[in-house]
Amino acid sequence: MSLSMIQIWLIVIGILLLVEFATSALTTIWFAGGALIALICAFFGGPLWLQAILFVIGSAVLLFLTRPLAVKYLNKGAVHTNADSLIGKEAVVTEKIDNLKSTGAVQVNGQVWTARSVNPEHSIEKDEIVMVRAIEGVKLIVGKRIAPAEE
């Protein structure tokens, strides 16, 4: 039993869609679109070489022209979770931060984190309010908070 090109393209589309649904990464969906274009070509009796070219070109066009728009609109309401959401937040120093002595802790969102100063030569006293600038491993990198603009 040999499969026709229409059946092969249907199988390819099915596999690509399954992979897309399993990963939700917006990568294989564009190739499924290219396979659909090749399927249409096969349906109308187009030669294999034309089907292959349409698959490659169709996939590339869909990938490069529509993916940025899809990513922009699908990730529109994405909210940082876990530690990434701490960057830019204010924290209270609960233990003096001294990079040379490897000491320091801050409290942010009700949790205490090990902290280091963004400036290695600058220590930060207990009870100062700082801003989280970055995260390195399990340590928050903090610095002086940025004052809000005066009105």
C-alpha positions in Angstrom: 0.0 0.0 0.0 1.5 3.3 -1.0 0.4 6.6 0.3 -0.5 9.4 -2.0 1.0 12.8 -1.5 -2.3 14.1 -0.2 -2.2 11.5 2.5 1.4 12.3 3.3 0.7 16.0 3.6 -2.3 15.3 5.9 -0.1 13.2 8.1 2.6 15.9 8.2 0.0 18.5 9.1 -1.4 16.3 11.8 2.0 15.7 13.4 3.0 19.3 13.2 -0.3 20.4 14.9 0.1 17.8 17.6 3.6 19.1 18.3 2.3 22.6 18.4 -0.5 21.8 20.8 1.9 19.9 23.0 4.4 22.8 23.2 2.4 25.9 22.5 5.6 27.6 21.4 4.3 29.0 18.1 7.0 27.3 16.0 5.5 24.3 14.2 2.2 25.9 13.4 3.9 27.9 10.6 5.2 24.7 9.1 1.7 23.2 9.3 0.6 26.2 7.2 3.3 25.5 4.7 2.2 21.8 4.6 -1.4 22.9 4.0 -0.2 25.0 1.0 1.7 21.9 -0.3 -1.4 19.8 0.3 -3.5 22.1 -1.8 -0.9 21.8 -4.6 -1.0 18.0 -4.3 -4.8 18.0 -4.5 -4.7 19.8 -7.8 -2.0 17.4 -9.1 1.1 19.6 -8.7 4.4 17.8 -9.1 6.4 16.8 -6.0 9.1 19.4 -6.6 6.5 22.2 -6.7 4.9 20.8 -3.5 8.3 20.9 -1.7 9.1 24.4 -2.9 5.7 25.7 -1.8 6.1 24.0 1.6 9.5 25.7 2.2 8.5 29.1 0.9 5.0 29.0 2.5 6.5 28.0 5.8 9.2 30.7 5.7 6.7 33.4 4.7 4.3 32.5 7.5 7.2 32.2 10.0 8.8 35.5 9.3 5.8 37.7 8.5 3.1 36.5 10.9 5.0 35.0 13.9 6.1 38.4 15.3 2.5 39.7 15.2 1.1 36.5 16.7 3.7 36.5 19.5 3.0 40.2 20.2 -0.8 39.7 20.5 -0.7 36.3 22.2 1.8 37.5 24.9 0.1 40.9 25.4 -1.1 40.2 28.9 1.8 38.1 30.0 2.7 38.7 33.7 6.0 37.9 35.1 5.8 35.3 37.8 8.0 34.1 40.6 11.3 35.8 41.1 11.3 37.8 37.8 8.3 39.9 39.1 10.6 41.2 41.9 12.8 43.2 39.6 12.0 46.9 40.0 10.2 46.4 43.4 11.2 48.2 46.6 12.6 46.1 49.4 13.6 46.8 53.0 17.1 45.8 54.2 16.7 43.4 57.1 20.5 42.7 57.5 23.3 45.1 56.5 24.4 44.4 53.0 28.2 44.2 52.6 29.5 42.5 49.5 33.0 42.1 50.9 31.7 40.2 53.9 29.1 38.4 51.9 26.3 39.5 54.2 22.9 41.0 53.6 19.2 40.4 53.4 16.1 42.2 52.3 12.4 41.7 52.6 10.2 42.1 49.6 6.6 40.9 49.2 6.8 39.4 52.7 9.7 37.2 51.9 13.3 37.5 53.1 16.0 37.1 50.4 19.8 37.1 50.5 20.9 40.3 48.9 24.0 42.0 47.5 24.6 45.6 46.5 24.7 46.5 42.8 27.8 48.5 43.7 30.4 46.1 45.3 32.1 48.9 47.3 28.9 50.2 48.7 27.4 48.8 51.9 23.7 49.4 52.7 22.5 49.8 56.2 19.6 47.9 57.9 16.1 49.5 57.4 17.1 51.3 54.3 14.7 51.0 51.4 16.3 49.7 48.2 15.2 48.7 44.7 15.7 45.2 43.3 17.8 45.6 40.1 18.5 42.0 39.2 18.5 38.4 40.4 21.6 36.2 40.4 20.9 32.7 41.4 19.1 33.0 44.8 20.4 36.5 45.6 18.7 39.8 44.8 21.0 42.5 43.5 19.8 45.8 45.0 20.6 49.4 44.8 19.4 52.8 45.9 15.8 53.3 44.9 15.0 55.7 42.1 13.0 58.6 43.4 9.7 59.2 41.6 9.7 62.3 39.4 8.6 65.5 41.1 5.4 67.0 39.9 
